[in-house]
Amino acid sequence: MSRFELSKLSFIIGALLTGLSTSAIADSNTAAPADDENETEIIEVWSTNIINSALIEDDIEKKQAAHLSDLLRDQAGIDIGGSHSIVQGINIRGVDDLDLNITIDGISQNNNMFHHAGNLLVNADILKAVDINVGTNSVLTGGLSGGVAFETKDAKDLLLPGQQFGARLHTDIASNDYWGGSATVFTRVADNVDAMVYYTYTDKDNFESGTGREVTGNEGRNYNGVVKLGWDVNDHNRVVFSYDKYNDRGDYYVKTNFGAGFAEDTDADTQDIDYTRTSMSIAHELDYGDAITMRSTLYKNELSYVTMGVEGNSEHTGYNVLATSKYTFGDTLHTLRYGGEGYEQVSTRIDSNVQTNKDTADSHALYLEDVIQLTQRFSFTPGVRYNYYSAEMESAGANDSLDKSWTEFTFGLEGKYRLTDAWTLSASATELFQGPGLRESYVDYTTEFDQALKAETGINKTLGVAYLENDVMGLDRLAFTFNLFETRIEDYIDNWTIGKGNPVGYYENSGDYDIDGFESSLSLRNAQLNARLSYSKSDSEHLETGEQLRYEVGDSIALNLGYDIPEYDVNVNWTTLVTRTDDSVFAGADIHKAGYQIHNITMQWLPKDMSALTVTLGVQNVFDKAYYSHASYSSDTVQDYEPGRNVKLSLSYLF
């Protein structure tokens, strides 16, 4: 039976958005006008680009993002699980971060640390760019359901033409319940050398949920330090050295993702938890115009999770290269994108200074795609990717091990047809591949391995329609996108119930899943007003049992309204997030995820007579609602409640 049998409300809203739209912002997996690669939204925030996001202007700064959920939860098709600072799990179409392609400055964040904590430590304040891929729609992207690429700032992004030195001071305080600040210094050391030093610190107390209950186990502090040195070797070559250290430490519950209610009901005590990411990289940028542009990176990334005398450690040493070349063959324009990526991962458990577990993996890929512009209105993009993955895991407790490698060629094909100057249709199909991930770093295992274990494979299919036009219906801009998708994942490896995330288990494939649904958005701009309404839906089903994915989100609606008041140097942003109730079955258990509706408002003042100053006042969860994300762990006894009403004030000064 087709999984595209949508509920009446889902269909009505999707159709309503289609009917209302007369233009579109095309994101990375949606039809865009074939002759304009920059048609997608690019918005600056403190010299930060939010790419393909359709976020309202200056969104990061206005949101005062202290958690990834503050930044990304209003994005169609994406959610963030976890209310705690060490539980920030990205979820795309119901697929959690262990099966996504997530990077920071090109550095793989493919970690599996501990199933009660997150696998990602990232600071929103220092981000230069966030590139969100909803679904795997290109052979350039790994993962089963897309991914997110974060990029941090460097001095070249911050220095104005002719400027030799600059600095930024920032401070913020929130009623529910943290305070912190950051300092950034950036300078031109020589004509062709620039440097940046950044440091931020946040002190956190226990917050209150919308139920009025104190959510214990949140007292701690985190800091992030970044040092970057850039060297413009000549007009065509640039090299950037980077060091990035992020630490989060506090009195937290070990079962952090279960929330405080479960811990208190079971009389659990908080523990000293020390969670650190350390990243080092050297990147080379090459630019010879249409002939070739290329970015390549060598890196080392380490995550360390320490509590109760035990350390889980995950270390990646890797590389990535991506190049673009444009050329004309006959009357046909070609845009070639090609490169490769790979890493060696070592996951270890250290108990009282003695190593008790060690798993290793090697992952490599080569890829090539060609955007072929056959006519002004039609283009198609074939692509091919070669995947290699090997894993070596051993379980002393079960006297069992796995030493196996997998290889696979995967292919992709996308076509775009521009019906008119405004309307564009697209269709794509991309094959999927992901090798079996390593087991959790922190946990001591008694695991048995299926020696016939298969890699996860599948295919993602997308149909898209987009409409984009300026100066229409009395508006400056009106935009619309609608993407219908169907994803088949074969030989899925569940991240919770099998040996990958269960101390005692059998590491095996879990069968096949179908995930399908849509993402739709309608946006407009008129003078000082910006507005965006989006609706996203995803449903998953195991083909044998009919059960759903553990972290299925279901249906989400987001409304963003922004208004500039230039006579007072003020802009105002309102966000409403609605997630419908989702009832699912996982591992034989009924899971009820209550729907919720929350509202946030932010006001930002940028005085013209003090242009270096920015003052931002916001209220998150205005009506103090009790809610938990559907991407968080939940059951009949566990609800990881998010903060209730939270008044935030931040000030920034740029020298």
N, C-alpha and C positions, 0 to 999 in steps of 0.2 A: 504494500500500500504506500502511496506517495506520502512523504512527510510534508508536502506543501499544502495540506489541508489546514488552513489557518482559521483561527477563531473569527467570529463575526466582527468583533471590535478591531482585531488586527487588520482584517481586510478593509474595513471601512476607513480606518485612519490612513492606511497605505494608499487607498484609492483617492481619499480626500486630498492628500498631499500631492498626488499625481495630477488631479484635476485643478488644483489651485496654482500649480507651478507654471511659470512661463520662462524660467531660466534655471541654470544649474551650476553649482560648483563641483567640479569633477575631482574626486579624490583618487588615490593611487590605484584603486581597483574598480574605478567607474569610467565610463566613457567620457573622454575629453576631446575637444576639437583637435583633430589630428595634426594640424599645422601649428599648434601652440602648446609647447611643453610647459609653459609657466602659467597655464590657466588656473591651476589650483591655488588655494588660498595660502599666502605667506604673510605672516603677521609679526611685527616686531614688538618685543617686550624687553626693555633694557638691553637692546641689541641682541635679542633672542628671537629666532624664527620658529614659529610653530607651523610645521609643514604638513599640508594635507589634513588639517585638523578642523577647519571651519569654526575655530574658536573666535569669540569676539575679541576685538582689538585690545591689546594690553592685558590678556587674560591671566597670565601667570602672576603678574604683579598685583592685579586686582584680587585674585583668589587668595593671595597670601598663603601659598601652598606649603603646609607643614607635613603633608602626607601625600603620597601619589594619588590617593582618592580625591583630594582637593583639586588636583590638576586634570585628571583623565576620566573621571567617572561620568561626565556628561557627554563623552564621545560615543557615537553610535557603534554598537558592536563590542564595546570594551567595558570592563568593570575592574575594580580593584578589591580584592578580598583582604580582610583583616583590619582591625581598628588600631592595632598596636604599631609602634614605630619599627619593630623588628619583624612585623608580618605585613608585607606589602606585596601581595601576590597579583600579578597582572593576569587577567582572564579575557580571552577573546573568543566570542561565540561559544562560551561554556567550556573552553579548553584552558587548562591552567598553565602556569609559566614553565613547568618542566617540559612541555611539549611545544613551546614557542621559541622564536629566535630573538633573543634580547641581548643588546650590546650597549656598552657605554664607551664612547670614543673608539668604536670598532672592536672593543674587547669583549669577548664572549662572557656572558653571565649564566652559562649553562651549568648551574650548580644544583646539587641535591643535598642540602645540609641536614635538615631535621624536619620531620613532618609536623611538628608543633611550632615551627618558626618559618619565616620566609626565606627566599633564596636570593634576594636582591636588596642591596643597600645603595640608595641614590638620593641626591640632594637637589631639589627642584630649583633652588635659588641660583645656582651656578650654571644652569643649563643654557646652552646656546641654541640648541635645536632639539625637537622631538619629532621623529618621523614614524608615524603609525601605519602599519600594514595590517588592515583588517582582512584576514584570510591570506593564504599562500597563493598569490596570483602571478608569480614570476619565478623562473628557475634561479634567479639571483638570490632568492630568499629560501632558507631552510625552515624547519618547523612544520607542524601539522596544521596550524591555523593562523599563520602570519607571525607578527612580532612587533617590537618597538626598538628603535635605535635612538639612544640618547647621545647628545654631543655637548661637551662643556665649552665654555668660553676660553679664549686666550687673549693676550694683550692686543693683537692686531684687530680683534673685534671691537675693542673698547677705545683705542686711541683715535682721536679725530685727526684729520689731515694737518700736519705741521705740529701736532701736540707731542711733547717729549715726555710728559709725566702726568699721571692722573691717579685719583683714588676715589673710593666709594665707601661710605659708612652707612650701615643699615642696622636698625633695631626694631624688634617687634615684641608685643606682649599680648597674651590672650587670656580671657577670663576663665577658660576651661581647658587646660590650665598649664600654660608654659610661658617662658620668656626667652629671648635670645637676641643675637646680633651677629653681624658679619663685617669684615673689613677686607677690602680689595685694593691692592696697589698694582699699577701697571705702568710700564715705562719703556721708552725706546733707548736701549743701552747703547746702540750705535745706529748708523743709518740703515743697516740691514739686519739688526738684531733687536728683538723685543722680549720682554719678560713680564710675567704676572705672578703675584702671590695672593692667594685667597685663603681666608680662614673664617669659619662660622662655628658658633657654639649655641646650643639650646639646652635649657634646663626644664625638665618636665615633672609635673606632679600628677597625682591621680585626677582624672576628669570625672564628671558626672554624665551619665547617660540621660536620655529623655525620660526615663522612668524616675529620675531623681536619685538614683542609687549611685554611690561612689564606685567607680570602676577601679578597684585596687590593682596593684601589680604594674603600674605605669611610672612609678617614680624612678627617674634616671636622667641621664644627660647624653647628648651626642655631639660630636664635632666632626668637621670635614675640613681638611687642608689640601689645597691644590697648588702645585708649582708648575709653571710652564715656561719654556724658553724656546722662542722661535727664531729661525735663521733663514732669511731670504738669500739663498746662495747666489741666485741671479734672477733675471726676469722670468725664468721658466721653472725654477726649482725652489721649494721651501721645505725645511725640515723642522719638526716640532718635537721637543723632548717634554715628557709629561710625567709627573708623580702625583698620585691622588690617594689620600688615605681617609677613610670614613670609619668612625668608631661609635658604637651605641652600647652603653653600659648602664645597668641599673638593677634595682630589686624587682625582678620580674618573675611571674609564674613560669615554670618549665613548660607546661601545656599552654603556651601563650595564645595560640589560635583558638582555644576553647573559651576565652573570655574569663572575666573575674567571677561571674556567677557560678560557673562549674567549680572553679578552684575553691571558692568559699564554701559551697555546699559539701565539698569533699574534704574540708579542713586542710587544704594544701597550703604550704608555706611558700613565700617568695624565696628566690635564690639570686645570688649575684651572678648575672649573665653578662658576658663580655663578648660582643659581636663586632668583628672588624673586617673591612675590605681594604686591601692594599693593591694598587694598580700602578704599573710602570710601563711606558710605551715610548717608541720612537716612530714618528710618522713622516712619510715623504710625500709631497704633493708636486706633481708634474703637470705643466700646462703649456701645450703647444697649439691651443685653439682647437679647431675642428679635427686636426690631424690626430691628436691624442690628449686627453686629460686623464690623469691617473692619481689615485691615492693608495698608498700601501702602508701597512702598519705591522710592526713587530711588538709583541707585548708579553707581559707576565702579570697574572692576576691571582690573588690569593684571598680566600675567605676563611676566617677562623671563628668558630663558635665554641665558647668555653663556659662551662658551668659544672659545679660539683666535682671538680678535679679531673674532668674529662674534656678533651678538645676534639672537635670535628674540624677537619681541614680539607679544603678543596683548592687545588692549584691548577691553573691553566697557563701553558706556554704556547703561544700561537702566532698566527699571521693572517692577514687578509689583503687582497689586492683587487681593486675594481677600476677598470679603465673604460673610457668612452671614445669612440672614433666615428667621425661622420665623413661620408664620401658619396659621390654620385657615380652610378654605373648606368651608362646610357642616359635615359631620362628619369631614372629612379633614384630617389634619395634613400640612403641607408644610414641608420644609426646603430653601430655595433656597441654592445656592452659586454665586457668579458673580464674574467679574472678567476680568482680562487681564494679559498680560505681553509684554515685547518688549525688544529690544536692538539696538544697532548694534555690530558687531564689525569691528575693523581689525587685520589681521595683517600684520606687516612683517618684513623681514630687513634688517639693517644690517651691512655689511661694511666695517670700517675707517672708520666714521663716514659711510658712503655707503649710502643706501637702495637696495637692489637688487630687492626684491620688495614688492608691496603688494596684498593681497586684502581685499575688504570684503564684509560681509553685513548684511542687515537681516532681523530676525525679529519677527513680531508675532502674537499670538493673542488671541481673545476667547472666553470659555467660560461655559456655564450648565448646571447640572444641578439636578434637583428630586427630592428624596427624598420620595416620596408614600406615606404610611402609610395604606393603604386599610382595613386592619383591625388588630387588635392583633397578629395573627400574620403578616400579609403586607404587604410593601412592595415598590415597584419604583422604579427611578431612571433616568429618561431623561436624556440629556445631549447637548449639541451644542457643537462647537468650530469656530471659523473660524481657519484657518491661512494666514498670508502669509509668504513667504520669498523673498528675492532675494540673488543673489551676483554679484559682479564679480571675475573673476580673469584675470590676464594672465601669459603665459609668453614672455619675450623670447627665450629660447633656441630655442623652437619657432616663434616668430612667430605665436602663436595666443592666443586669449582666449575668455572666456565672460562674457556679460552677460545674465542670464536671471532671471525671477521665476516663482514657483509659488504657486498658491492652491488651497485645498481645504477643504471642509466635512467634518468627521468626526463620527461619532455614537457614542454608547455607551448601553447598556441593561443594567441589573442588576435581578434579582429575588431577594428573600429570603423564605423561608417558614419560620416557626417551628413545627415539628411538635409539640413539647412545650415545657415550660419549659426543657428542657435541649438538645434537638436542634434544629438549624437547617440548612436546605439553602439553597444559593445558586447562581445561574448568572449569568454576565455575558458580554458581548461588547463590545469597544471597538475602534474603527477607529484605525489608526496613520497618522501623517504625520511625516516629517522631511525638511527640505530638504537638498540636497547640502552637506556641510560644507566649510569652507575648507581649503586645503592647509596642510601644516606650516609653521610660522613660521620655523624655523631653517634649512631646507634651500633651496638654490638649485635651481630647477626647470627642466627642459626637458619641458614637459607639452603634450600635444595634448588638445583637449577635444571630446567628443561634443556637437555642438550640439543634439542631441535628448535630452540628459540629462534624466532624470526624477527627481522626488522619490521617496524611499522611502515606501512605503505598506504597508498590510496590515491584519490584524485579530488580536486576542488574545481567545481564548475560555477561560473558566474555569468548572469545576464544583467546588463546595465543599461539604463537610459539616463541621459543628462540633458539639461536645458540651461543655457547661460546667455543672458542678455543685459545690457545696460540701457538706461533711459527708456524704460518701458512701463506702461500703466501708471505714469506719474511718479515712478520710483527711480532712484539712481541705479539700483541693481536689484534683480530678482533672480533667484537661483534655486535649482532643484536637482536632486539625484535619487535614483531608486536602483538598488542592487538586489537581485534575487540569487541566492546561492544554494548549492547542494554539495556537501562534503562527505565522501565515503572514506573512512579510516579502516584499513584491514589489519588484522593481527594486532589490535590495540593492546598496549601494556598499561594496565591501570596503575596509577601512581599511589594508591592508598591500600588496596587490599592484597596485593601480591608482594613478593620479596623486595621489590624496589622501594617500598615505603612501609613495610611491616617487618619487625624484628624476627618473627618466626613465620616463615611462609615459603611458598613454592613460586619461584620466579618463572613465569610462563606468560604466553600470550592470552589475552582475555576475550578474543573474538572480534567481531566487526561492528562498527558504529556508523550510523548515518546522522549527519547534522545538517539541518536546513532551515531556511528562514529568509529574512531580508533586512536591509538597512535603508532608511529613507530619510531625507532631510529637505527642508524648505527654508530658505533664508532670504532676507531682503535688507537693503540699505536705502535710506532716504534722508538726506541732510544729516542731522545729528543722531538719527535713530538707526540702530542695528538690531536685527532680530533673527533668531534661528529656532526652528522646531524640528526635532528629529524623533524618529520611532525606529526601534530595532527589535527584532524577534529572532530567537534561535531555539530550536527543539532538537533534542538528541534521542536516539533510540538504538539500543543493542538489538541486532538483527535476530538473535535467538531468544533472548529473555524479555525483550521489550523494555528493559530498564533504561534509565537515563544516566548521563554522566554525573559524577559526584557534585561538580560545581556548575551545573547548568544554571543560567541566570534567567532565561525566559524572555519576557517582554519589558522593554524600558522605553520611557519617553523623557525627553529633555527639552526644556524651553529656556532660551537665553535672550534677554532683552538688555540692550545697552543704549544709553542716551548721553550725549555730550551737552554740557551747558557752558558754552565758551565765555559768556559774560562773567561767569564766576570761576573760570578755570577748573571746572569740576566735570567729571564723568561718573555715571552711575550704571551699575550692572546688576541685573536680577536674574537668578537661575532657579528654575524649578525642576526637580528630578522626581519622576514617578516610576516605580517598579511594581508591576502587577504580581499578585500572589502566584506562586509556582508550587505545585504539588508533584512530586516525583518519587520514583522507587529506585533505590540503589542498594545492592548487596542484600536484597530481600527485605529491606526496611523502608517504610513509608517516611518521606521527608517533606514536611510542610514548611515552606518558606513564605512568611507573611509579607504581603505587599506593603509599600510605604510611599509617602509623599513628603519631600522636604524642600525648603526654600532658603536661598542664600541671597544676601544683598551686599554689595560693595560700593563704596564711594571713594573716589580718588581726586585729590586736589594737587594740581601742578601750577603754582602761582607764576604768572608771567614775569613778575618783578623779582622772583627768586627761582629762576629756571633750574637751578641745581637741586632744588628741594622737591621731594615727593612725599605726600602724606596720604595714607590709605586707611580707611575705617571700614570694617566689615562685620556682618553678623551672619554666622553660619548656623543653619538649622533654626531659622527665625522663630518658629512656633514650638520649639523644644520637643520635637517628636522622638519617640523611642523607635529605633529601627536597627536592622543589621543587614549587611550586604548579602545578596544571594551568592556572591563569589566567595564569601567566608565559609568556614566549616560550620555546619549547623545540623542539628538532629532534634529528637524530641526532648533532649536534656541539655543541649548546648545552643546558646545564642550569643554571638560575639557582638554585643551592642556597641554602636558608634557613639561619639560625643553628642550630648544635647546642645542647647543653645550656647554659642561661643562668640563672644565679642572680641574682635581683633583690631589692634592698632599697630601700624608700622610706619616708620619714618626712614627715608633714605636721603643722603646728601652726596652729590657727585662733585668732586673737586676738579 
